[in-house]
Amino acid sequence: MAQAQVSRALCVCTTLEEFPEVHDLALRFGNIWASVGVHPDNEGVREPSVEDLVSLGQLPRVVAVGETGLDYYRLGDRTLADMQWQRNRFRTHIRAAQHLQMPLIIHTRSASADTLGVLKEEGECGQSGAAGGVFHCFTESREVARAALDLGFYISFSGILTFKTAQDIRDVVSMVPLDRILIETDSPYLAPVPYRGKQNSPAYVPLVAKQIAGLLDVNVKVIAEATSRNFDVLFSKVKMNVLP
């Protein structure tokens, strides 16, 4: 990260079982922060309560709730009705984030209508008391991006932008205001070209920034400065938890 001039990163939690390890990274390194949450696709793990998430979210260096959301990609022989447990888990995260006034990290795959619907039902409409947050590793349509922006959310793009098959996602970039764009790697997956298929790393974030700069026809420094500023604004607790 240092060699690539990546100054800071958010380490995202996907199960409560792994939270101590994620949190330890944030405590040991002054340029890493942590989230707390249970990924929607994780089954057979400890189910979070609002109380669990609120308690862990108050620890030093924790700046977001998630990864959370909905994922219907691996339904198999299940119906959407069978996925009520996911929607319940999602609501738990939203309510905890609202209590903490801390942003949500939203995952949505093959479930955008329900994801947006649950957010609206839980009061995530950009009004007072809403948690807000980011639709991370965005792979949805322009319509979904517009709806997320209208709800006050940021849009985060990953190394997928560099894939030849990702023109639809590249088309979304131009419609997202510069003050609402974030960049990420979604490590250890989805390494950008020319590292596709290998283990990803936060050090590859500049490759995502370079791709966006090319799409918007601006200097990569513009993207670096904007996304760094957006990170600080969204995860504002970062400024209050800087290690000496």
C-alpha positions in Angstrom: 0.0 0.0 0.0 2.7 2.4 1.0 4.7 1.8 -2.2 1.5 2.3 -4.3 0.7 5.6 -2.4 -2.5 4.1 -0.9 -2.7 6.0 2.3 -5.5 4.2 4.1 -8.1 1.4 3.8 -11.2 0.0 5.4 -11.0 -3.7 6.4 -14.5 -5.1 6.0 -16.0 -7.6 8.3 -18.2 -10.4 7.0 -18.9 -12.6 10.1 -18.9 -11.9 13.8 -16.5 -14.8 14.2 -13.9 -13.0 12.2 -14.5 -9.5 13.7 -11.7 -9.8 16.4 -9.2 -10.4 13.6 -10.5 -7.5 11.5 -10.6 -5.2 14.5 -7.1 -6.2 15.5 -5.7 -5.0 12.1 -7.4 -1.7 12.7 -5.9 -1.4 16.2 -2.4 -2.3 15.0 -2.2 -0.1 11.9 -2.9 3.6 12.1 -4.1 3.7 8.4 -6.6 0.9 8.6 -10.1 1.0 9.9 -12.8 -1.7 10.5 -16.4 -2.4 9.9 -18.7 -4.8 11.7 -21.3 -7.0 10.0 -22.4 -10.3 8.6 -22.4 -10.8 4.8 -25.8 -11.7 3.4 -24.4 -14.8 1.7 -22.9 -16.3 4.9 -25.0 -19.1 6.4 -24.3 -21.3 9.4 -22.6 -18.4 11.2 -23.5 -16.4 14.3 -26.6 -14.3 13.6 -26.2 -10.7 14.7 -28.6 -8.8 16.8 -29.0 -5.0 16.8 -27.4 -5.0 20.3 -24.4 -7.0 19.0 -23.7 -4.6 16.2 -24.2 -1.5 18.3 -21.9 -2.8 21.0 -19.1 -3.7 18.5 -19.7 -0.6 16.5 -18.8 1.6 19.4 -15.3 0.1 19.7 -12.3 2.3 18.6 -11.5 2.3 14.9 -14.8 0.9 13.8 -16.4 3.3 11.3 -19.1 1.3 9.4 -21.7 -1.4 9.6 -21.6 -4.2 7.1 -21.0 -5.8 4.8 -24.7 -6.3 4.6 -27.5 -6.3 2.1 -29.1 -9.0 0.0 -27.8 -11.7 -2.3 -30.1 -14.0 -4.3 -27.4 -15.2 -6.7 -27.2 -18.7 -5.2 -30.9 -19.4 -4.6 -30.7 -22.9 -5.9 -34.1 -24.6 -5.4 -35.1 -21.9 -2.9 -37.7 -19.2 -3.5 -37.5 -15.5 -2.7 -39.9 -16.1 0.2 -37.3 -18.6 1.6 -34.8 -15.7 1.8 -36.7 -13.8 4.5 -33.8 -14.6 6.8 -31.6 -12.4 4.7 -34.0 -9.6 4.6 -34.4 -9.8 8.4 -30.6 -9.8 8.8 -30.4 -6.7 6.5 -32.9 -4.9 8.6 -30.9 -5.6 11.8 -27.9 -4.0 10.2 -29.8 -1.0 9.1 -31.3 -0.4 12.5 -27.9 -0.8 14.2 -26.3 1.7 11.8 -29.1 4.2 12.4 -28.6 3.9 16.1 -24.9 4.4 15.7 -25.3 7.0 13.0 -22.7 5.1 11.1 -22.7 4.3 7.4 -23.7 1.0 5.9 -21.6 -1.0 3.4 -24.2 -2.4 1.0 -23.8 -5.6 -0.9 -26.5 -6.4 -3.5 -26.4 -9.2 -6.1 -29.4 -10.4 -8.1 -31.5 -8.5 -5.5 -31.5 -4.8 -6.3 -35.2 -4.3 -6.1 -35.5 -5.8 -2.7 -32.3 -4.1 -1.5 -33.7 -0.7 -2.4 -37.1 -1.6 -1.1 -35.9 -2.6 2.3 -33.7 0.5 2.6 -36.7 2.7 1.9 -38.9 0.8 4.3 -36.3 1.3 7.0 -36.2 5.0 6.4 -33.0 5.2 4.4 -34.1 8.0 2.2 -31.4 10.6 2.9 -33.4 12.2 5.6 -32.5 13.0 9.2 -31.8 9.8 11.2 -30.8 7.8 8.1 -27.4 6.0 8.3 -26.5 6.4 4.6 -23.5 4.5 3.3 -22.1 3.0 0.1 -23.2 0.5 -2.5 -19.9 -1.3 -2.6 -18.3 -3.2 -5.6 -21.0 -1.8 -7.8 -22.2 -4.2 -10.6 -25.8 -3.1 -11.2 -27.5 -1.0 -13.8 -27.6 2.8 -14.3 -31.2 2.7 -12.9 -30.0 1.1 -9.7 -27.2 3.6 -9.4 -29.6 6.4 -9.9 -31.9 5.0 -7.2 -29.0 4.6 -4.8 -27.8 8.1 -5.4 -31.3 9.4 -4.8 -31.3 7.7 -1.4 -28.1 9.5 -0.5 -25.7 6.6 -1.0 -22.2 6.6 -2.5 -21.2 4.3 -5.3 -17.9 2.3 -5.0 -16.2 0.8 -8.0 -13.8 -2.1 -8.0 -11.3 -3.8 -10.3 -14.2 -5.2 -12.3 -14.1 -1.9 -14.1 -11.0 -3.1 -15.9 -12.5 -6.3 -17.2 -13.3 -6.4 -20.9 -16.8 -7.7 -20.1 -17.7 -4.8 -17.8 -18.7 -2.1 -20.3 -22.2 -1.8 -18.7 -20.5 -0.9 -15.4 -18.1 1.5 -17.1 -21.1 3.3 -18.5 -22.4 3.9 -15.0 -19.2 5.8 -14.0 -20.1 8.9 -16.0 -23.4 9.4 -14.2 -22.1 9.3 -10.7 -21.1 12.7 -9.3 -17.4 13.0 -8.4 -18.3 13.7 -4.8 -20.1 10.4 -4.5 -17.5 8.0 -6.0 -15.4 5.6 -4.0 -12.8 3.1 -5.2 -12.0 -0.3 -3.7 -10.5 -3.7 -4.4 -12.9 -6.1 -2.7 -9.8 -8.0 -1.7 -8.9 -10.9 -1.9 -11.2 -11.2 -5.0 -11.6 -9.4 -8.3 -8.0 -8.2 -8.9 -7.9 -5.6 -11.7 -6.2 -6.2 -15.0 -3.2 -7.0 -15.3 -3.6 -9.0 -12.1 -6.9 -10.6 -12.8 -7.2 -14.1 -11.4 -4.6 -13.5 -8.8 -5.0 -12.5 -5.1 -6.2 -8.9 -4.9 -4.6 -6.3 -2.7 -5.4 -2.7 -1.5 -2.2 -1.7 -3.3 -4.1 -2.2 -6.6 -6.6 0.6 -5.9 -4.6 3.0 -8.1 -5.5 0.8 -11.1 -9.2 1.4 -10.4 -8.6 5.1 -10.1 -6.7 5.1 -13.4 -9.6 3.4 -15.1 -12.1 6.0 -13.8 -9.8 8.8 -14.8 -9.7 7.5 -18.3 -13.4 7.2 -18.5 -14.0 10.7 -17.2 -11.0 12.2 -19.1 -9.4 13.7 -16.1 -6.0 13.4 -14.5 -5.8 10.4 -12.1 -4.8 12.8 -9.4 -8.3 14.3 -9.6 -9.8 10.9 -8.9 -7.3 10.2 -6.1 -8.1 13.4 -4.3 -11.8 13.1 -4.7 -12.1 9.5 -3.6 -9.8 10.2 -0.6 -12.0 13.2 0.4 -15.2 11.1 -0.1 -13.7 8.4 2.2 -13.1 10.9 4.9 -16.6 12.5 4.6 -18.5 9.2 4.5 -16.5 7.5 7.3 -16.2 10.7 9.3 -15.4 8.8 12.4 -12.0 8.2 10.9 -11.0 11.7 11.9 -11.9 11.0 15.5 -10.0 7.7 15.8 -6.6 8.5 14.5 -3.9 6.7 16.4 -1.0 8.7 17.7 
